[in-house]
Amino acid sequence: MRAVTIADFGADPELIELPVPELGPTEILIRIEAAAVNPFDWKVIDGALKDFVPHTFPLILGNDAAGVVERAGADVTRFQPGDRVCGQFMSVRRGRGAYAEYAVAAETGFLAILPPELPFAVAAALPTAGMSAYNAVDATCAASGQTILINGATGGVGQFAVQFAAQRGLRVIATAGQDMADYLRELGAAEIVDRAQGNTVDQVQAAYPKGIDAVLDLVSGPADALRVADLLALDGIFISTVGGLDQEALTAKGVVGMNFSNKSSTELLETLVAMASSGTLRVRIDAEVPLAQVAATASDLRTRRARGKTVILPR
């Protein structure tokens, strides 16, 4: 099978031929129809996990994918050949990932069965970005009627977060350029802050001089995050999904903040699949890239400004 791999930390991705993985008794083999690109895929190349878990090389990149169960291990009861599924597939310990023609997952992994009407590309886009957005909005503890700033709303996680926050009855302020403003309003944003029109913090402070209730920040480093934290009212909360918070500095400001770390669950993934199938959760596919072109275009994929999700098509 063809797969996009790295030979070591920091190495350039390569398209290589590998054997189709062998199955254990409690594993399933999925023929991948679409895989999704996530920022963490590139962090794996940089060694984000090397101090925490052993890695096997060559390491197949990618975590999220959707496809069809090709074979099931002898002891598998949850899935059968022909099932359409999506989920998370990366196991750095075993060198496995989703940027490939086939992937293996444990029956007990974070997987959900797909209804026939849900496209594979949409399903592949759901797991990491969708669950991260849902759990991050939940972590703000913001209640209906309160105001939240979603800083970095145009990417995959941001677009999901806008929808989840609006569905909870929150007043959503979303950062976006004019090219994405109308779409984010369709997703539920009440207000758009365009950095081309001035500093984000200055614009929000002018509109909300008494402060807002929550910030979900998907983009800011520590220095910028401290400035954004000035937007919060008393008892407001700041959630960063990129590890951008200096906890001591925030505490000195009297701000409650958390560097968010996502926890996946099968139940949540099944909920997202149901929402996407019913149309209550919208997924914007920003680009589709053939598997054969991923290695050659990896640098561009890593640095491009996302306007939704990028998916990889093995066929």
C-alpha positions as CSV (number, residue, x, y, z in Angstrom):
1,M,0.0,0.0,0.0
2,R,1.1,3.6,-0.5
3,A,1.6,5.7,2.7
4,V,3.1,9.1,3.6
5,T,5.7,8.6,6.2
6,I,8.7,10.1,8.0
7,A,12.0,8.2,8.6
8,D,12.8,10.1,11.7
9,F,12.0,13.3,13.7
10,G,12.4,16.4,11.6
11,A,12.5,14.4,8.3
12,D,10.7,15.4,5.2
13,P,7.5,13.3,4.5
14,E,7.9,10.6,1.8
15,L,5.4,8.6,-0.2
16,I,6.5,5.0,0.1
17,E,5.2,1.4,-0.4
18,L,4.5,-0.6,2.7
19,P,2.8,-3.9,3.3
20,V,-0.8,-3.8,4.2
21,P,-0.8,-4.1,8.0
22,E,-1.5,-7.5,9.7
23,L,-4.5,-7.6,12.0
24,G,-4.6,-8.7,15.6
25,P,-7.7,-10.5,16.9
26,T,-9.3,-7.4,18.2
27,E,-8.4,-5.1,15.3
28,I,-10.0,-3.9,12.1
29,L,-8.5,-3.0,8.8
30,I,-10.0,0.0,7.1
31,R,-9.7,0.9,3.4
32,I,-9.1,4.7,3.7
33,E,-11.4,6.9,1.5
34,A,-10.4,10.2,3.0
35,A,-8.0,11.4,5.7
36,A,-8.0,14.8,7.3
37,V,-5.0,17.1,7.9
38,N,-4.6,18.5,11.5
39,P,-1.9,20.9,12.8
40,F,-0.8,18.2,15.3
41,D,0.2,16.0,12.4
42,W,3.1,18.4,11.7
43,K,4.0,18.6,15.4
44,V,4.5,14.8,15.4
45,I,7.2,15.3,12.8
46,D,8.8,17.9,15.1
47,G,8.9,15.3,18.0
48,A,6.0,16.6,20.1
49,L,5.5,13.2,21.6
50,K,9.1,11.8,21.6
51,D,9.6,12.3,25.3
52,F,6.4,10.6,26.2
53,V,6.0,7.5,24.0
54,P,8.4,5.4,21.9
55,H,8.0,5.9,18.1
56,T,8.4,3.3,15.3
57,F,9.9,4.4,12.0
58,P,9.0,4.7,9.2
59,L,6.0,6.4,10.9
60,I,2.8,6.9,8.9
61,L,1.5,10.4,9.4
62,G,-2.1,11.4,10.2
63,N,-4.6,10.7,12.8
64,D,-8.1,11.3,11.4
65,A,-9.7,9.3,8.5
66,A,-12.9,7.7,7.2
67,G,-13.3,4.6,5.1
68,V,-14.7,1.1,4.9
69,V,-13.9,-1.9,7.0
70,E,-12.1,-4.4,4.8
71,R,-11.4,-7.1,7.4
72,A,-12.0,-7.7,11.1
73,G,-10.0,-9.7,13.6
74,A,-11.4,-13.0,14.9
75,D,-12.5,-11.5,18.2
76,V,-14.1,-8.3,16.8
77,T,-17.8,-8.0,17.5
78,R,-18.4,-4.2,17.1
79,F,-17.6,-4.0,13.4
80,Q,-17.9,-6.1,10.3
81,P,-16.6,-5.9,6.8
82,G,-18.5,-3.3,4.7
83,D,-19.1,-0.9,7.7
84,R,-18.4,2.7,6.9
85,V,-16.5,4.2,9.8
86,C,-14.5,7.3,10.8
87,G,-12.2,7.9,13.7
88,Q,-8.6,8.4,15.0
89,F,-5.9,6.0,13.8
90,M,-2.5,7.3,14.8
91,S,-0.3,5.0,16.9
92,V,3.2,6.4,17.0
93,R,4.3,3.5,19.1
94,R,3.5,1.1,16.2
95,G,4.3,3.5,13.4
96,R,0.7,3.7,12.2
97,G,-1.3,6.6,10.9
98,A,-4.0,7.7,8.5
99,Y,-2.2,9.1,5.5
100,A,-2.3,5.8,3.7
101,E,-4.5,3.5,1.6
102,Y,-5.2,1.3,4.6
103,A,-5.1,1.8,8.3
104,V,-5.6,-0.5,11.4
105,A,-7.5,0.4,14.5
106,A,-8.4,-1.4,17.7
107,E,-12.1,-2.3,18.0
108,T,-12.1,-0.3,21.3
109,G,-10.6,2.8,19.6
110,F,-12.3,6.1,18.9
111,L,-14.4,5.0,16.0
112,A,-17.9,5.6,14.8
113,I,-20.1,3.9,12.2
114,L,-21.3,6.3,9.5
115,P,-24.7,6.5,7.9
116,P,-24.7,6.0,4.1
117,E,-25.6,9.7,3.4
118,L,-22.5,11.1,5.1
119,P,-19.6,11.7,2.7
120,F,-16.3,10.3,3.7
121,A,-14.5,13.6,3.4
122,V,-16.9,15.2,5.8
123,A,-16.6,12.3,8.2
124,A,-12.8,12.4,8.1
125,A,-12.9,16.0,9.1
126,L,-14.8,15.4,12.3
127,P,-12.7,13.5,14.9
128,T,-9.9,15.7,16.2
129,A,-11.1,19.1,15.2
130,G,-14.7,18.5,16.1
131,M,-14.1,16.9,19.4
132,S,-11.5,19.5,20.3
133,A,-13.9,22.3,19.5
134,Y,-16.8,20.8,21.4
135,N,-14.7,20.1,24.5
136,A,-12.9,23.5,24.5
137,V,-16.2,25.3,24.3
138,D,-17.5,23.1,27.1
139,A,-14.4,24.0,29.2
140,T,-15.3,27.7,29.1
141,C,-18.4,26.9,31.3
142,A,-20.1,29.8,29.5
143,A,-23.8,29.9,29.8
144,S,-26.6,30.9,27.5
145,G,-26.7,34.7,27.0
146,Q,-23.0,35.2,27.8
147,T,-20.4,36.5,25.3
148,I,-17.4,34.5,24.0
149,L,-14.6,35.6,21.7
150,I,-13.3,32.8,19.4
151,N,-9.9,34.0,18.3
152,G,-8.9,32.2,15.2
153,A,-12.3,31.2,14.0
154,T,-11.7,30.5,10.4
155,G,-9.8,27.2,10.7
156,G,-11.4,23.8,11.2
157,V,-11.5,23.9,15.0
158,G,-12.7,27.5,14.9
159,Q,-15.6,26.8,12.6
160,F,-16.8,24.0,14.7
161,A,-16.4,26.1,17.9
162,V,-18.5,28.9,16.5
163,Q,-21.3,26.4,15.9
164,F,-21.1,24.7,19.2
165,A,-21.0,28.0,21.1
166,A,-23.9,29.4,19.2
167,Q,-25.9,26.3,19.8
168,R,-25.4,26.8,23.5
169,G,-27.0,30.2,23.2
170,L,-23.7,32.1,23.5
171,R,-23.2,35.4,21.8
172,V,-20.2,34.6,19.6
173,I,-17.6,37.2,18.5
174,A,-15.4,35.6,15.8
175,T,-12.2,36.8,14.3
176,A,-12.1,36.6,10.5
177,G,-11.3,38.4,7.3
178,Q,-14.1,39.7,5.1
179,D,-13.7,36.6,2.8
180,M,-15.0,34.4,5.7
181,A,-17.3,36.9,7.5
182,D,-20.6,35.9,5.9
183,Y,-19.9,32.2,6.3
184,L,-19.1,32.5,10.0
185,R,-22.3,34.5,10.5
186,E,-24.2,31.6,8.8
187,L,-22.5,29.3,11.4
188,G,-23.8,31.4,14.3
189,A,-21.4,34.2,14.9
190,A,-23.2,37.4,16.1
191,E,-20.2,39.7,15.4
192,I,-17.1,39.6,13.2
193,V,-13.8,41.2,14.2
194,D,-11.5,41.8,11.2
195,R,-7.9,42.4,12.1
196,A,-7.5,44.3,8.8
197,Q,-9.7,46.9,10.4
198,G,-7.6,47.3,13.5
199,N,-6.2,45.5,16.5
200,T,-8.6,42.7,17.7
201,V,-8.4,43.6,21.4
202,D,-9.0,47.3,20.7
203,Q,-12.1,46.6,18.6
204,V,-13.6,44.2,21.2
205,Q,-12.8,46.6,24.1
206,A,-14.5,49.4,22.3
207,A,-17.6,47.3,21.8
208,Y,-17.6,45.7,25.3
209,P,-16.0,48.2,27.8
210,K,-17.2,46.2,30.7
211,G,-15.6,43.0,29.4
212,I,-16.7,39.7,28.0
213,D,-17.4,36.3,29.7
214,A,-15.0,34.0,27.9
215,V,-12.2,33.7,25.4
216,L,-11.4,30.6,23.3
217,D,-8.1,31.3,21.7
218,L,-6.9,29.1,19.0
219,V,-3.9,31.1,17.8
220,S,-2.1,33.3,20.4
221,G,1.2,32.8,21.9
222,P,1.9,33.8,25.6
223,A,2.6,37.5,24.9
224,D,-0.4,38.0,22.7
225,A,-2.6,35.9,25.0
226,L,-1.9,38.2,28.0
227,R,-3.2,41.2,25.9
228,V,-6.3,39.2,24.8
229,A,-6.9,38.3,28.5
230,D,-7.6,42.0,29.2
231,L,-10.9,41.6,27.4
232,L,-12.4,39.4,30.2
233,A,-14.8,40.7,32.8
234,L,-14.5,39.6,36.4
235,D,-14.9,35.8,36.7
236,G,-14.3,35.4,33.0
237,I,-12.3,32.5,31.7
238,F,-9.6,32.1,29.1
239,I,-9.1,28.8,27.2
240,S,-6.1,28.3,24.9
241,T,-5.9,25.3,22.6
242,V,-2.3,26.0,21.5
243,G,-0.6,26.1,24.9
244,G,-0.4,29.9,24.8
245,L,-1.1,30.7,28.4
246,D,1.5,31.8,31.0
247,Q,-0.4,30.6,34.1
248,E,1.6,32.7,36.5
249,A,1.1,35.9,34.5
250,L,-2.6,35.2,34.2
251,T,-3.0,34.6,37.9
252,A,-1.3,37.9,38.5
253,K,-4.0,39.6,36.4
254,G,-6.7,37.8,38.3
255,V,-7.7,35.8,35.3
256,V,-8.8,32.2,35.3
257,G,-7.1,30.4,32.4
258,M,-6.4,26.9,31.1
259,N,-4.1,25.4,28.4
260,F,-6.6,23.0,27.0
261,S,-5.8,19.4,26.3
262,N,-8.5,17.4,24.4
263,K,-9.8,14.1,25.5
264,S,-11.5,12.0,22.8
265,S,-14.4,9.7,23.3
266,T,-16.4,7.4,21.2
267,E,-19.7,8.8,22.5
268,L,-18.8,12.3,21.5
269,L,-17.6,11.2,18.0
270,E,-20.9,9.4,17.5
271,T,-22.7,12.6,18.5
272,L,-20.7,14.6,16.0
273,V,-21.4,12.1,13.2
274,A,-25.2,12.3,14.0
275,M,-25.1,16.1,13.9
276,A,-23.2,16.2,10.6
277,S,-25.6,13.7,9.1
278,S,-28.6,15.7,10.2
279,G,-27.2,19.0,9.0
280,T,-27.0,20.5,12.5
281,L,-23.2,20.6,12.2
282,R,-21.6,22.0,9.1
283,V,-18.2,21.0,7.7
284,R,-16.3,23.1,5.2
285,I,-13.8,21.3,3.1
286,D,-11.2,23.8,2.2
287,A,-9.0,21.6,-0.1
288,E,-8.7,18.0,-1.3
289,V,-5.2,16.7,-2.0
290,P,-4.4,13.3,-3.6
291,L,-2.3,11.1,-1.4
292,A,0.4,11.0,-4.1
293,Q,0.9,14.8,-3.8
294,V,1.0,15.1,0.0
295,A,4.8,14.5,0.4
296,A,5.7,17.0,-2.3
297,T,3.3,19.7,-1.0
298,A,3.8,19.0,2.7
299,S,5.5,22.4,3.3
300,D,2.6,24.3,1.7
301,L,0.1,22.2,3.6
302,R,1.8,22.9,6.9
303,T,1.9,26.7,6.5
304,R,-1.2,27.5,4.5
305,R,-3.9,29.6,6.2
306,A,-6.8,27.2,6.6
307,R,-10.3,28.2,5.8
308,G,-11.8,24.9,6.8
309,K,-10.5,21.4,6.7
310,T,-8.0,19.9,4.2
311,V,-8.6,16.2,3.3
312,I,-6.3,13.7,1.6
313,L,-7.8,11.3,-0.9
314,P,-6.0,8.0,-1.4
315,R,-7.8,7.3,-4.7
